[in-house]
Amino acid sequence: MALDRNERVEAFLDQVCSQVKAKEMHGEIRLEIGGHLEEAIAARRGEGVSEEEAVRLAIESMGDPKRIGKHLHSVHKPKTEWSVLLLTALLVGIGIVTMLGIQLSAVDQRISGMAFAVRKAMFSVIGFGLLLLLYFADYRKLKGWIRPLYGAASVLLLLPQAWLWGPTVVNGSKAWISLGPFTLHAPTLALYLFAAAIAGRVSLEERKPRRSLREQAFFFAKDFIVYYAIPGILYLSCGSATTFAVHFICVTVLLLVGKRWKRAAAYGALVVAIPAIAAFGMPSLFALSGKLALYYDRLRTYFGYYSDPKLADFYSNRSLDAISSAGWWGQGFGTTLKNIPYTYSENVLTYFIYSLGWAAGIAFAAILLLYGARIFGMARQTADPFASSLVIGLFSVIAGKFALSLLMTFELLPPHSSAPPFIAYGGLNQVLELAAVGLMLSVYRRKDMVPRDAASGRAK
């Protein structure tokens, strides 16, 4: 009768699983329901019922297998985090409207003829198309690409200097690669590749006890080199100190969320101390790079090391003066904001508040807080450590850009080239930001479709 029982139980489990489209969950479903059936059969047998009758009664007690399967399908079917998608669209829409206002204001003669709103809308369509493709992609395939992603990011940062036709210079930066009519900002793309690679490494590495102080020092140095030193040198070789700052924020958040607080604190202290000592103790090192020399001058001016009022005025953002004069309802849509350059990129938040007012700025801040809360909620709802780390890593890049831009807007940081995501003008940035959201939504889509044993797996 054991064979007959197994056949009947297997037939019941087949009917249940036939209703669940997430085939990867079939093994876990069969194990769980099969376990319940075995317990029920054993209980019936303990009452003196025959084995055949015990199997029949146990199966009947479970109910209709198709009904059970349909319920399990509703649990394990793909999910969409509509609030994140709608908030993303809202932020992009705010950006398009802001670009239209800047275009109408003709703040800068260099941009008065540029169709900012149309171009931003065009890149937004491309970005949302990529978002859709990545939404349906399986993020788990990235687990096998951690090292290639890291290597690709490193090579990408070397290409501007080793490019066959030499580096393409845009606004004084040599971090660009020319591909026919298109230009690619290598550090921007490398930033997301590093984020995905390091997120995977942090989440999948095994926590082995270190037996000696020497071994602890070795792994500490190794991780510091992989997480910070190599990317930092490569970013600075391209003159992209701001991008490295975002990278620093991303990796530090990953370590903190991964409960590696001591390492995060130690690495952070090293990353801050080394350039600080170089900047204020060995300024000749910064003279090796024109871009780094510019950052050096800005830092020293910001911290009051220069007494020349003309130089200090040149580096002054004057953002707070514009924001203070905005009032609750702003100076009007399409108004002109003088004396502040790059209102379409790094200073777009200043223009947004100046033209639409403090009320609009407060509403925008509330949207950002809600957006961050929803995305971190996505990360917490998945049982897969790699998925959670990937969401946090990608969003930390976006949040890091926003943080640096906000701090500069309110003159808590010296002027730099960090433009806020979604609302600033920028073709590649816009596309990559939306692609990152698509990958995060892909994680949420599969959060109930990944078996527990697969989700908790660690790299060896």
LOROKE-277935 format. One record per residue (C-alpha): chain; z, y negated, x negated. Coordinates in steps of 0.2 Angstrom, whole numbers, padded with zeros to 4 digits. Last residue first. Example, Ala and Ser with C-alpha at 12.3 -4.5 7.8 and 13.67 -1.06 7.14 Angstrom:
<atoms>
atom c=A&w=0036&v=0005&u=-0068;
atom c=A&w=0039&v=0022&u=-0062;
</atoms>
This chain:
<atoms>
atom c=A&w=-0006&v=-0149&u=-0159;
atom c=A&w=-0011&v=-0160&u=-0145;
atom c=A&w=0001&v=-0160&u=-0130;
atom c=A&w=-0001&v=-0153&u=-0113;
atom c=A&w=0008&v=-0160&u=-0098;
atom c=A&w=-0007&v=-0164&u=-0088;
atom c=A&w=-0014&v=-0147&u=-0090;
atom c=A&w=0001&v=-0138&u=-0085;
atom c=A&w=0004&v=-0150&u=-0070;
atom c=A&w=-0014&v=-0147&u=-0063;
atom c=A&w=-0025&v=-0163&u=-0062;
atom c=A&w=-0032&v=-0167&u=-0045;
atom c=A&w=-0018&v=-0178&u=-0039;
atom c=A&w=-0020&v=-0192&u=-0052;
atom c=A&w=-0039&v=-0190&u=-0052;
atom c=A&w=-0044&v=-0206&u=-0043;
atom c=A&w=-0030&v=-0215&u=-0052;
atom c=A&w=-0037&v=-0211&u=-0069;
atom c=A&w=-0054&v=-0216&u=-0064;
atom c=A&w=-0047&v=-0232&u=-0058;
atom c=A&w=-0041&v=-0236&u=-0076;
atom c=A&w=-0059&v=-0231&u=-0082;
atom c=A&w=-0067&v=-0243&u=-0070;
atom c=A&w=-0054&v=-0257&u=-0074;
atom c=A&w=-0059&v=-0255&u=-0093;
atom c=A&w=-0078&v=-0256&u=-0087;
atom c=A&w=-0074&v=-0273&u=-0078;
atom c=A&w=-0066&v=-0280&u=-0094;
atom c=A&w=-0080&v=-0274&u=-0105;
atom c=A&w=-0094&v=-0282&u=-0094;
atom c=A&w=-0085&v=-0298&u=-0093;
atom c=A&w=-0081&v=-0299&u=-0111;
atom c=A&w=-0099&v=-0295&u=-0115;
atom c=A&w=-0106&v=-0309&u=-0105;
atom c=A&w=-0093&v=-0322&u=-0106;
atom c=A&w=-0088&v=-0337&u=-0095;
atom c=A&w=-0069&v=-0337&u=-0091;
atom c=A&w=-0062&v=-0330&u=-0075;
atom c=A&w=-0062&v=-0311&u=-0078;
atom c=A&w=-0052&v=-0311&u=-0094;
atom c=A&w=-0043&v=-0327&u=-0101;
atom c=A&w=-0052&v=-0334&u=-0117;
atom c=A&w=-0044&v=-0331&u=-0134;
atom c=A&w=-0052&v=-0342&u=-0146;
atom c=A&w=-0037&v=-0352&u=-0153;
atom c=A&w=-0028&v=-0368&u=-0151;
atom c=A&w=-0010&v=-0368&u=-0157;
atom c=A&w=0003&v=-0358&u=-0146;
atom c=A&w=0016&v=-0364&u=-0134;
atom c=A&w=0004&v=-0378&u=-0129;
atom c=A&w=0004&v=-0374&u=-0111;
atom c=A&w=-0014&v=-0368&u=-0111;
atom c=A&w=-0011&v=-0360&u=-0128;
atom c=A&w=0003&v=-0349&u=-0120;
atom c=A&w=-0008&v=-0345&u=-0105;
atom c=A&w=-0023&v=-0340&u=-0116;
atom c=A&w=-0012&v=-0329&u=-0127;
atom c=A&w=-0004&v=-0320&u=-0112;
atom c=A&w=-0021&v=-0318&u=-0103;
atom c=A&w=-0028&v=-0310&u=-0118;
atom c=A&w=-0013&v=-0298&u=-0120;
atom c=A&w=-0014&v=-0294&u=-0101;
atom c=A&w=-0032&v=-0288&u=-0103;
atom c=A&w=-0028&v=-0278&u=-0119;
atom c=A&w=-0012&v=-0272&u=-0112;
atom c=A&w=-0023&v=-0266&u=-0097;
atom c=A&w=-0033&v=-0254&u=-0108;
atom c=A&w=-0017&v=-0247&u=-0117;
atom c=A&w=-0007&v=-0245&u=-0101;
atom c=A&w=-0021&v=-0236&u=-0092;
atom c=A&w=-0024&v=-0225&u=-0107;
atom c=A&w=-0006&v=-0221&u=-0109;
atom c=A&w=-0004&v=-0215&u=-0091;
atom c=A&w=-0020&v=-0205&u=-0092;
atom c=A&w=-0014&v=-0197&u=-0109;
atom c=A&w=0003&v=-0193&u=-0102;
atom c=A&w=-0004&v=-0184&u=-0087;
atom c=A&w=0008&v=-0184&u=-0072;
atom c=A&w=0000&v=-0200&u=-0064;
atom c=A&w=0009&v=-0212&u=-0053;
atom c=A&w=0017&v=-0222&u=-0067;
atom c=A&w=0000&v=-0228&u=-0074;
atom c=A&w=-0006&v=-0233&u=-0056;
atom c=A&w=0011&v=-0243&u=-0054;
atom c=A&w=0007&v=-0252&u=-0070;
atom c=A&w=-0010&v=-0257&u=-0062;
atom c=A&w=-0002&v=-0263&u=-0046;
atom c=A&w=0012&v=-0273&u=-0055;
atom c=A&w=-0001&v=-0281&u=-0067;
atom c=A&w=-0012&v=-0287&u=-0052;
atom c=A&w=0003&v=-0293&u=-0042;
atom c=A&w=0008&v=-0304&u=-0057;
atom c=A&w=-0009&v=-0310&u=-0060;
atom c=A&w=-0011&v=-0315&u=-0041;
atom c=A&w=0005&v=-0324&u=-0042;
atom c=A&w=-0001&v=-0334&u=-0057;
atom c=A&w=-0017&v=-0339&u=-0048;
atom c=A&w=-0006&v=-0345&u=-0033;
atom c=A&w=0004&v=-0355&u=-0044;
atom c=A&w=-0011&v=-0363&u=-0053;
atom c=A&w=-0019&v=-0366&u=-0036;
atom c=A&w=-0004&v=-0375&u=-0030;
atom c=A&w=-0003&v=-0385&u=-0047;
atom c=A&w=-0020&v=-0392&u=-0044;
atom c=A&w=-0038&v=-0388&u=-0041;
atom c=A&w=-0047&v=-0398&u=-0054;
atom c=A&w=-0034&v=-0399&u=-0067;
atom c=A&w=-0027&v=-0382&u=-0064;
atom c=A&w=-0044&v=-0374&u=-0066;
atom c=A&w=-0049&v=-0385&u=-0081;
atom c=A&w=-0033&v=-0380&u=-0090;
atom c=A&w=-0036&v=-0362&u=-0086;
atom c=A&w=-0054&v=-0363&u=-0093;
atom c=A&w=-0048&v=-0369&u=-0110;
atom c=A&w=-0053&v=-0353&u=-0119;
atom c=A&w=-0070&v=-0351&u=-0111;
atom c=A&w=-0079&v=-0363&u=-0099;
atom c=A&w=-0068&v=-0378&u=-0103;
atom c=A&w=-0073&v=-0376&u=-0121;
atom c=A&w=-0068&v=-0394&u=-0126;
atom c=A&w=-0054&v=-0405&u=-0120;
atom c=A&w=-0057&v=-0424&u=-0122;
atom c=A&w=-0064&v=-0426&u=-0104;
atom c=A&w=-0061&v=-0417&u=-0088;
atom c=A&w=-0075&v=-0421&u=-0075;
atom c=A&w=-0072&v=-0416&u=-0057;
atom c=A&w=-0082&v=-0402&u=-0050;
atom c=A&w=-0068&v=-0398&u=-0037;
atom c=A&w=-0056&v=-0412&u=-0035;
atom c=A&w=-0042&v=-0420&u=-0046;
atom c=A&w=-0029&v=-0407&u=-0041;
atom c=A&w=-0020&v=-0402&u=-0026;
atom c=A&w=-0002&v=-0402&u=-0032;
atom c=A&w=-0004&v=-0415&u=-0045;
atom c=A&w=-0017&v=-0413&u=-0059;
atom c=A&w=-0010&v=-0427&u=-0071;
atom c=A&w=0002&v=-0415&u=-0079;
atom c=A&w=-0011&v=-0402&u=-0081;
atom c=A&w=-0022&v=-0414&u=-0091;
atom c=A&w=-0008&v=-0420&u=-0102;
atom c=A&w=-0002&v=-0402&u=-0105;
atom c=A&w=-0019&v=-0397&u=-0111;
atom c=A&w=-0020&v=-0410&u=-0125;
atom c=A&w=-0025&v=-0396&u=-0137;
atom c=A&w=-0019&v=-0405&u=-0153;
atom c=A&w=-0029&v=-0399&u=-0168;
atom c=A&w=-0039&v=-0415&u=-0170;
atom c=A&w=-0024&v=-0425&u=-0166;
atom c=A&w=-0014&v=-0417&u=-0180;
atom c=A&w=-0028&v=-0420&u=-0192;
atom c=A&w=-0029&v=-0438&u=-0187;
atom c=A&w=-0010&v=-0440&u=-0188;
atom c=A&w=-0009&v=-0434&u=-0206;
atom c=A&w=0009&v=-0427&u=-0208;
atom c=A&w=0004&v=-0409&u=-0209;
atom c=A&w=0017&v=-0395&u=-0210;
atom c=A&w=0022&v=-0398&u=-0192;
atom c=A&w=0022&v=-0381&u=-0185;
atom c=A&w=0006&v=-0383&u=-0176;
atom c=A&w=-0002&v=-0391&u=-0191;
atom c=A&w=0003&v=-0377&u=-0202;
atom c=A&w=-0004&v=-0364&u=-0189;
atom c=A&w=-0020&v=-0374&u=-0187;
atom c=A&w=-0023&v=-0375&u=-0205;
atom c=A&w=-0020&v=-0357&u=-0208;
atom c=A&w=-0032&v=-0352&u=-0193;
atom c=A&w=-0045&v=-0363&u=-0201;
atom c=A&w=-0042&v=-0355&u=-0218;
atom c=A&w=-0044&v=-0338&u=-0210;
atom c=A&w=-0061&v=-0343&u=-0204;
atom c=A&w=-0067&v=-0350&u=-0221;
atom c=A&w=-0061&v=-0334&u=-0229;
atom c=A&w=-0055&v=-0333&u=-0247;
atom c=A&w=-0045&v=-0349&u=-0244;
atom c=A&w=-0032&v=-0339&u=-0235;
atom c=A&w=-0026&v=-0330&u=-0250;
atom c=A&w=-0024&v=-0347&u=-0259;
atom c=A&w=-0011&v=-0351&u=-0245;
atom c=A&w=0002&v=-0340&u=-0254;
atom c=A&w=0019&v=-0344&u=-0247;
atom c=A&w=0016&v=-0352&u=-0230;
atom c=A&w=0001&v=-0341&u=-0224;
atom c=A&w=0005&v=-0326&u=-0235;
atom c=A&w=0023&v=-0325&u=-0230;
atom c=A&w=0019&v=-0327&u=-0212;
atom c=A&w=0004&v=-0314&u=-0214;
atom c=A&w=0016&v=-0301&u=-0220;
atom c=A&w=0031&v=-0305&u=-0209;
atom c=A&w=0023&v=-0304&u=-0192;
atom c=A&w=0015&v=-0287&u=-0195;
atom c=A&w=0030&v=-0280&u=-0204;
atom c=A&w=0042&v=-0285&u=-0190;
atom c=A&w=0031&v=-0278&u=-0177;
atom c=A&w=0030&v=-0262&u=-0186;
atom c=A&w=0049&v=-0261&u=-0187;
atom c=A&w=0052&v=-0266&u=-0169;
atom c=A&w=0038&v=-0254&u=-0163;
atom c=A&w=0045&v=-0240&u=-0173;
atom c=A&w=0063&v=-0242&u=-0167;
atom c=A&w=0057&v=-0243&u=-0149;
atom c=A&w=0047&v=-0227&u=-0148;
atom c=A&w=0050&v=-0224&u=-0130;
atom c=A&w=0031&v=-0222&u=-0126;
atom c=A&w=0032&v=-0238&u=-0116;
atom c=A&w=0037&v=-0247&u=-0131;
atom c=A&w=0024&v=-0238&u=-0143;
atom c=A&w=0010&v=-0242&u=-0130;
atom c=A&w=0016&v=-0260&u=-0128;
atom c=A&w=0016&v=-0263&u=-0147;
atom c=A&w=-0001&v=-0256&u=-0149;
atom c=A&w=-0008&v=-0268&u=-0135;
atom c=A&w=0001&v=-0283&u=-0142;
atom c=A&w=-0005&v=-0280&u=-0160;
atom c=A&w=-0023&v=-0277&u=-0153;
atom c=A&w=-0022&v=-0294&u=-0144;
atom c=A&w=-0016&v=-0302&u=-0160;
atom c=A&w=-0030&v=-0293&u=-0170;
atom c=A&w=-0043&v=-0302&u=-0158;
atom c=A&w=-0035&v=-0318&u=-0162;
atom c=A&w=-0037&v=-0315&u=-0180;
atom c=A&w=-0055&v=-0312&u=-0179;
atom c=A&w=-0062&v=-0318&u=-0195;
atom c=A&w=-0073&v=-0303&u=-0197;
atom c=A&w=-0063&v=-0297&u=-0212;
atom c=A&w=-0048&v=-0301&u=-0202;
atom c=A&w=-0052&v=-0288&u=-0189;
atom c=A&w=-0056&v=-0275&u=-0202;
atom c=A&w=-0039&v=-0278&u=-0211;
atom c=A&w=-0030&v=-0278&u=-0195;
atom c=A&w=-0038&v=-0262&u=-0189;
atom c=A&w=-0034&v=-0253&u=-0205;
atom c=A&w=-0016&v=-0260&u=-0206;
atom c=A&w=-0010&v=-0259&u=-0188;
atom c=A&w=-0011&v=-0242&u=-0179;
atom c=A&w=-0018&v=-0231&u=-0193;
atom c=A&w=-0009&v=-0239&u=-0208;
atom c=A&w=0008&v=-0241&u=-0198;
atom c=A&w=0006&v=-0222&u=-0192;
atom c=A&w=0004&v=-0216&u=-0210;
atom c=A&w=0018&v=-0227&u=-0217;
atom c=A&w=0031&v=-0221&u=-0204;
atom c=A&w=0024&v=-0203&u=-0206;
atom c=A&w=0027&v=-0204&u=-0225;
atom c=A&w=0044&v=-0213&u=-0223;
atom c=A&w=0050&v=-0199&u=-0212;
atom c=A&w=0045&v=-0186&u=-0223;
atom c=A&w=0054&v=-0194&u=-0238;
atom c=A&w=0069&v=-0196&u=-0228;
atom c=A&w=0069&v=-0177&u=-0225;
atom c=A&w=0068&v=-0165&u=-0210;
atom c=A&w=0058&v=-0175&u=-0198;
atom c=A&w=0060&v=-0168&u=-0181;
atom c=A&w=0043&v=-0166&u=-0173;
atom c=A&w=0037&v=-0177&u=-0159;
atom c=A&w=0020&v=-0170&u=-0155;
atom c=A&w=0005&v=-0183&u=-0154;
atom c=A&w=-0004&v=-0183&u=-0137;
atom c=A&w=0002&v=-0200&u=-0130;
atom c=A&w=0002&v=-0210&u=-0145;
atom c=A&w=-0015&v=-0203&u=-0151;
atom c=A&w=-0023&v=-0206&u=-0134;
atom c=A&w=-0017&v=-0224&u=-0133;
atom c=A&w=-0023&v=-0226&u=-0151;
atom c=A&w=-0041&v=-0221&u=-0147;
atom c=A&w=-0042&v=-0230&u=-0130;
atom c=A&w=-0035&v=-0246&u=-0137;
atom c=A&w=-0046&v=-0245&u=-0153;
atom c=A&w=-0062&v=-0243&u=-0143;
atom c=A&w=-0057&v=-0258&u=-0132;
atom c=A&w=-0054&v=-0269&u=-0147;
atom c=A&w=-0070&v=-0263&u=-0156;
atom c=A&w=-0080&v=-0270&u=-0141;
atom c=A&w=-0072&v=-0287&u=-0144;
atom c=A&w=-0072&v=-0286&u=-0163;
atom c=A&w=-0091&v=-0283&u=-0163;
atom c=A&w=-0097&v=-0298&u=-0153;
atom c=A&w=-0114&v=-0292&u=-0148;
atom c=A&w=-0129&v=-0303&u=-0148;
atom c=A&w=-0145&v=-0300&u=-0137;
atom c=A&w=-0163&v=-0305&u=-0139;
atom c=A&w=-0166&v=-0292&u=-0152;
atom c=A&w=-0149&v=-0284&u=-0156;
atom c=A&w=-0140&v=-0297&u=-0167;
atom c=A&w=-0122&v=-0292&u=-0172;
atom c=A&w=-0108&v=-0305&u=-0171;
atom c=A&w=-0092&v=-0306&u=-0182;
atom c=A&w=-0099&v=-0320&u=-0193;
atom c=A&w=-0091&v=-0334&u=-0183;
atom c=A&w=-0096&v=-0352&u=-0185;
atom c=A&w=-0100&v=-0355&u=-0167;
atom c=A&w=-0111&v=-0339&u=-0168;
atom c=A&w=-0117&v=-0333&u=-0185;
atom c=A&w=-0127&v=-0317&u=-0185;
atom c=A&w=-0122&v=-0307&u=-0200;
atom c=A&w=-0136&v=-0301&u=-0212;
atom c=A&w=-0153&v=-0294&u=-0208;
atom c=A&w=-0148&v=-0276&u=-0212;
atom c=A&w=-0131&v=-0278&u=-0205;
atom c=A&w=-0117&v=-0274&u=-0218;
atom c=A&w=-0106&v=-0289&u=-0215;
atom c=A&w=-0108&v=-0288&u=-0196;
atom c=A&w=-0107&v=-0269&u=-0197;
atom c=A&w=-0090&v=-0267&u=-0204;
atom c=A&w=-0081&v=-0270&u=-0187;
atom c=A&w=-0092&v=-0258&u=-0178;
atom c=A&w=-0088&v=-0245&u=-0192;
atom c=A&w=-0069&v=-0246&u=-0188;
atom c=A&w=-0072&v=-0245&u=-0169;
atom c=A&w=-0083&v=-0230&u=-0171;
atom c=A&w=-0070&v=-0221&u=-0182;
atom c=A&w=-0057&v=-0224&u=-0169;
atom c=A&w=-0068&v=-0218&u=-0155;
atom c=A&w=-0073&v=-0203&u=-0165;
atom c=A&w=-0055&v=-0199&u=-0169;
atom c=A&w=-0049&v=-0200&u=-0150;
atom c=A&w=-0065&v=-0191&u=-0143;
atom c=A&w=-0058&v=-0175&u=-0137;
atom c=A&w=-0046&v=-0183&u=-0126;
atom c=A&w=-0060&v=-0194&u=-0120;
atom c=A&w=-0066&v=-0180&u=-0109;
atom c=A&w=-0050&v=-0182&u=-0098;
atom c=A&w=-0057&v=-0199&u=-0091;
atom c=A&w=-0069&v=-0189&u=-0080;
atom c=A&w=-0082&v=-0201&u=-0074;
atom c=A&w=-0083&v=-0207&u=-0055;
atom c=A&w=-0074&v=-0223&u=-0059;
atom c=A&w=-0084&v=-0225&u=-0075;
atom c=A&w=-0100&v=-0227&u=-0065;
atom c=A&w=-0093&v=-0239&u=-0053;
atom c=A&w=-0085&v=-0250&u=-0066;
atom c=A&w=-0102&v=-0250&u=-0075;
atom c=A&w=-0110&v=-0257&u=-0059;
atom c=A&w=-0096&v=-0269&u=-0057;
atom c=A&w=-0100&v=-0275&u=-0075;
atom c=A&w=-0118&v=-0277&u=-0072;
atom c=A&w=-0115&v=-0287&u=-0056;
atom c=A&w=-0102&v=-0297&u=-0065;
atom c=A&w=-0114&v=-0301&u=-0079;
atom c=A&w=-0126&v=-0308&u=-0066;
atom c=A&w=-0112&v=-0318&u=-0057;
atom c=A&w=-0107&v=-0326&u=-0074;
atom c=A&w=-0125&v=-0331&u=-0077;
atom c=A&w=-0127&v=-0339&u=-0060;
atom c=A&w=-0110&v=-0348&u=-0061;
atom c=A&w=-0114&v=-0354&u=-0079;
atom c=A&w=-0131&v=-0361&u=-0075;
atom c=A&w=-0132&v=-0370&u=-0092;
atom c=A&w=-0140&v=-0388&u=-0091;
atom c=A&w=-0123&v=-0397&u=-0093;
atom c=A&w=-0117&v=-0386&u=-0107;
atom c=A&w=-0120&v=-0395&u=-0123;
atom c=A&w=-0118&v=-0412&u=-0114;
atom c=A&w=-0100&v=-0407&u=-0111;
atom c=A&w=-0090&v=-0410&u=-0095;
atom c=A&w=-0106&v=-0408&u=-0084;
atom c=A&w=-0095&v=-0408&u=-0069;
atom c=A&w=-0106&v=-0398&u=-0058;
atom c=A&w=-0107&v=-0384&u=-0071;
atom c=A&w=-0088&v=-0384&u=-0073;
atom c=A&w=-0086&v=-0382&u=-0054;
atom c=A&w=-0098&v=-0368&u=-0053;
atom c=A&w=-0089&v=-0359&u=-0067;
atom c=A&w=-0073&v=-0361&u=-0058;
atom c=A&w=-0081&v=-0353&u=-0042;
atom c=A&w=-0088&v=-0339&u=-0053;
atom c=A&w=-0071&v=-0336&u=-0061;
atom c=A&w=-0062&v=-0336&u=-0044;
atom c=A&w=-0074&v=-0323&u=-0038;
atom c=A&w=-0070&v=-0312&u=-0054;
atom c=A&w=-0052&v=-0314&u=-0050;
atom c=A&w=-0055&v=-0309&u=-0032;
atom c=A&w=-0066&v=-0294&u=-0037;
atom c=A&w=-0052&v=-0288&u=-0048;
atom c=A&w=-0039&v=-0290&u=-0034;
atom c=A&w=-0050&v=-0280&u=-0022;
atom c=A&w=-0052&v=-0266&u=-0035;
atom c=A&w=-0033&v=-0266&u=-0039;
atom c=A&w=-0028&v=-0266&u=-0020;
atom c=A&w=-0041&v=-0252&u=-0017;
atom c=A&w=-0033&v=-0240&u=-0028;
atom c=A&w=-0045&v=-0226&u=-0024;
atom c=A&w=-0039&v=-0208&u=-0022;
atom c=A&w=-0049&v=-0191&u=-0025;
atom c=A&w=-0043&v=-0176&u=-0014;
atom c=A&w=-0027&v=-0167&u=-0019;
atom c=A&w=-0016&v=-0171&u=-0005;
atom c=A&w=-0030&v=-0171&u=0009;
atom c=A&w=-0036&v=-0155&u=0002;
atom c=A&w=-0019&v=-0148&u=0003;
atom c=A&w=-0018&v=-0152&u=0021;
atom c=A&w=-0036&v=-0144&u=0024;
atom c=A&w=-0030&v=-0128&u=0015;
atom c=A&w=-0015&v=-0126&u=0025;
atom c=A&w=-0025&v=-0128&u=0041;
atom c=A&w=-0038&v=-0116&u=0034;
atom c=A&w=-0024&v=-0103&u=0030;
atom c=A&w=-0017&v=-0104&u=0048;
atom c=A&w=0002&v=-0101&u=0047;
atom c=A&w=0013&v=-0095&u=0032;
atom c=A&w=0024&v=-0085&u=0044;
atom c=A&w=0009&v=-0074&u=0048;
atom c=A&w=0006&v=-0070&u=0030;
atom c=A&w=0024&v=-0064&u=0027;
atom c=A&w=0024&v=-0054&u=0043;
atom c=A&w=0008&v=-0045&u=0038;
atom c=A&w=0014&v=-0042&u=0020;
atom c=A&w=0031&v=-0035&u=0027;
atom c=A&w=0022&v=-0024&u=0039;
atom c=A&w=0012&v=-0016&u=0025;
atom c=A&w=0027&v=-0014&u=0014;
atom c=A&w=0038&v=-0006&u=0028;
atom c=A&w=0052&v=-0016&u=0035;
atom c=A&w=0070&v=-0012&u=0029;
atom c=A&w=0077&v=-0029&u=0029;
atom c=A&w=0076&v=-0030&u=0011;
atom c=A&w=0057&v=-0027&u=0013;
atom c=A&w=0056&v=-0043&u=0023;
atom c=A&w=0065&v=-0053&u=0010;
atom c=A&w=0053&v=-0046&u=-0004;
atom c=A&w=0038&v=-0050&u=0007;
atom c=A&w=0044&v=-0068&u=0010;
atom c=A&w=0047&v=-0070&u=-0009;
atom c=A&w=0030&v=-0063&u=-0013;
atom c=A&w=0022&v=-0075&u=-0001;
atom c=A&w=0031&v=-0090&u=-0008;
atom c=A&w=0025&v=-0086&u=-0025;
atom c=A&w=0007&v=-0083&u=-0019;
atom c=A&w=0008&v=-0101&u=-0012;
atom c=A&w=0013&v=-0108&u=-0028;
atom c=A&w=0002&v=-0098&u=-0040;
atom c=A&w=-0013&v=-0099&u=-0028;
atom c=A&w=-0011&v=-0118&u=-0027;
atom c=A&w=-0009&v=-0120&u=-0046;
atom c=A&w=-0025&v=-0109&u=-0049;
atom c=A&w=-0035&v=-0119&u=-0036;
atom c=A&w=-0030&v=-0136&u=-0043;
atom c=A&w=-0045&v=-0137&u=-0054;
atom c=A&w=-0056&v=-0133&u=-0039;
atom c=A&w=-0053&v=-0150&u=-0031;
atom c=A&w=-0063&v=-0146&u=-0016;
atom c=A&w=-0048&v=-0138&u=-0006;
atom c=A&w=-0054&v=-0129&u=0010;
atom c=A&w=-0060&v=-0113&u=0001;
atom c=A&w=-0043&v=-0113&u=-0008;
atom c=A&w=-0033&v=-0108&u=0008;
atom c=A&w=-0046&v=-0095&u=0013;
atom c=A&w=-0046&v=-0087&u=-0004;
atom c=A&w=-0026&v=-0087&u=-0004;
atom c=A&w=-0027&v=-0077&u=0012;
atom c=A&w=-0040&v=-0065&u=0005;
atom c=A&w=-0029&v=-0063&u=-0011;
atom c=A&w=-0014&v=-0059&u=0000;
atom c=A&w=-0023&v=-0046&u=0010;
atom c=A&w=-0031&v=-0038&u=-0006;
atom c=A&w=-0014&v=-0038&u=-0014;
atom c=A&w=-0006&v=-0030&u=0001;
atom c=A&w=-0019&v=-0016&u=0002;
atom c=A&w=-0017&v=-0013&u=-0017;
atom c=A&w=0002&v=-0011&u=-0015;
atom c=A&w=0000&v=0000&u=0000;
</atoms>
